[in-house]
C-alpha cells in the first residue's frame, strides 16, 4: 500500500463564523466560531479500516475537539465494527452477516452517554 492510498479519503475543514455587532457607535466584527478539523477513513489493511470523525481544534475555546472512531473489519461474509467516542463516553460493537438472505443475523451492543454528548457530565 502506498502513502497516497492512506490520504485519499481524508477531509480537512476550516470554519469561521462572523457576526457584525454595534458596540457603542461602531460596527464591530466578532468571531463566533473558529475551528479546524480532520475527518476521514484510513485503510490499514485489505480487511481493516479506521474511520475518524472530526478531530480538530477550537480556537475560540482553545481546546481540542475529540473525534469518534470506528474500527471496521471485513470478515468475508460478515462485517464487524467497534465505535468509540472518547469525549462522550460512548461505545458500540456490531457484528452481522453482510447483505444477503441471512442479513438478519446480527449482534449489536453499546453504551451511549447522552450527557456527554449534550455537554453535561
C-alpha positions as CSV (number, residue, x, y, z in Angstrom):
1,X,0.0,0.0,0.0
2,X,1.4,3.4,-1.0
3,X,1.1,6.5,1.2
4,X,-1.3,8.2,-1.2
5,X,-3.8,5.4,-0.5
6,X,-3.9,6.5,3.1
7,X,-4.9,10.1,2.4
8,X,-7.3,9.8,-0.5
9,X,-10.3,9.7,1.9
10,X,-9.2,12.4,4.3
11,X,-11.1,15.7,4.6
12,X,-9.8,18.9,6.1
13,X,-12.2,21.7,7.2
14,X,-11.7,25.3,8.4
15,X,-14.7,27.0,9.7
16,X,-15.1,30.7,10.7
17,X,-18.4,32.4,11.5
18,X,-18.6,36.1,12.0
19,X,-21.2,38.4,13.4
20,X,-21.4,42.1,13.0
21,X,-22.5,43.8,16.2
22,X,-22.9,47.5,17.1
23,X,-20.7,48.3,20.1
24,X,-21.2,51.9,21.1
25,X,-21.2,53.9,17.9
26,X,-19.1,51.4,15.9
27,X,-20.0,48.3,13.9
28,X,-17.6,45.6,15.1
29,X,-16.9,42.2,13.6
30,X,-16.9,39.4,16.2
31,X,-15.7,35.9,15.5
32,X,-18.3,33.5,16.9
33,X,-16.8,30.2,15.7
34,X,-13.3,29.4,14.6
35,X,-12.4,25.7,14.2
36,X,-10.2,23.4,12.1
37,X,-10.8,19.6,11.9
38,X,-9.9,16.5,10.1
39,X,-12.1,13.5,9.3
40,X,-11.8,10.5,7.0
41,X,-11.1,6.9,6.5
42,X,-7.7,5.2,6.6
43,X,-7.4,1.6,5.2
44,X,-4.9,-0.2,7.5
45,X,-5.0,-3.5,5.5
46,X,-7.3,-5.1,3.0
47,X,-9.7,-6.1,5.8
48,X,-9.1,-3.4,8.4
49,X,-10.3,0.2,8.2
50,X,-10.3,3.1,10.7
51,X,-12.7,6.0,10.3
52,X,-12.1,9.2,12.2
53,X,-14.7,11.8,12.7
54,X,-13.8,15.4,13.3
55,X,-10.7,15.6,15.4
56,X,-9.6,19.2,15.5
57,X,-9.0,22.4,17.4
58,X,-11.5,25.1,18.5
59,X,-9.6,28.4,18.5
60,X,-12.4,30.2,20.4
61,X,-12.5,27.9,23.4
62,X,-8.8,27.0,23.0
63,X,-9.2,23.2,23.2
64,X,-9.0,20.1,21.2
65,X,-12.2,18.6,19.8
66,X,-12.2,14.9,20.2
67,X,-13.4,12.5,17.5
68,X,-15.5,9.4,17.3
69,X,-13.6,6.5,16.0
70,X,-14.8,3.4,14.1
71,X,-12.7,0.3,13.6
72,X,-14.1,-1.9,10.9
73,X,-13.1,-5.5,10.0
74,X,-14.3,-7.3,6.8
75,X,-14.8,-11.0,7.8
76,X,-15.7,-12.2,4.3
77,X,-19.4,-12.9,4.6
78,X,-19.6,-11.0,7.9
79,X,-18.8,-7.4,9.0
80,X,-17.7,-6.3,12.4
81,X,-17.1,-2.8,13.8
82,X,-16.4,-1.1,17.0
83,X,-17.4,2.6,17.5
84,X,-15.9,4.8,20.2
85,X,-16.5,8.4,21.2
86,X,-14.0,9.0,24.0
87,X,-15.1,12.6,24.8
88,X,-18.8,11.5,25.0
89,X,-18.1,8.2,26.9
90,X,-19.9,6.2,24.3
91,X,-19.0,3.0,22.5
92,X,-20.6,0.2,20.5
93,X,-19.9,-3.1,18.9
94,X,-21.6,-4.7,15.9
95,X,-21.2,-8.0,14.1
96,X,-23.5,-9.2,11.4
97,X,-23.9,-11.0,8.1
98,X,-23.4,-8.8,5.0
99,X,-26.3,-8.2,2.7
100,X,-28.0,-11.4,1.6
101,X,-30.6,-13.8,2.7
102,X,-29.1,-14.1,6.2
103,X,-28.5,-10.4,6.9
104,X,-31.0,-10.6,9.9
105,X,-28.2,-12.4,11.8
106,X,-26.5,-9.7,13.8
107,X,-25.5,-8.6,17.2
108,X,-25.4,-5.0,18.3
109,X,-24.1,-3.9,21.7
110,X,-23.1,-0.5,23.1
111,X,-23.5,2.3,25.6
112,X,-24.4,5.9,24.9
113,X,-23.7,8.7,27.3
114,X,-26.1,11.4,26.2
115,X,-25.0,13.6,29.0
116,X,-21.5,13.8,27.5
117,X,-22.9,14.5,24.0
118,X,-25.1,17.2,25.2
119,X,-22.5,18.9,27.4
120,X,-23.3,17.5,30.9
121,X,-21.2,15.0,32.7
